[in-house]
Amino acid sequence: MEESAAKPGECPKCHNTGIVREKDGTCHTCWDCMQAGKLDQHSSRIPESRIRL
């Protein structure tokens, strides 16, 4: 994957989002950030899914 210029302290692959989008359109977790412990499983930025139970 082609890496663009990242800001200092920013992951060049996911730009601190935790999600890497490949050229073929697939998405996956940024393994570099996961290994470094930068990913938070309790995110406050959860989108509304509109699922009713």
BELJO-V897084 format. One record per helix or strand. SS is the DSSP state (alpha for helix, beta for strand). FROM is the first residue (numbers start at 0). TO is the last residue. Records with the same first field share a line. If there is no record, write none. Layout:
SS = FROM-TO ; FROM-TO
This chain:
beta = 18-20 ; 26-28
alpha = 30-35
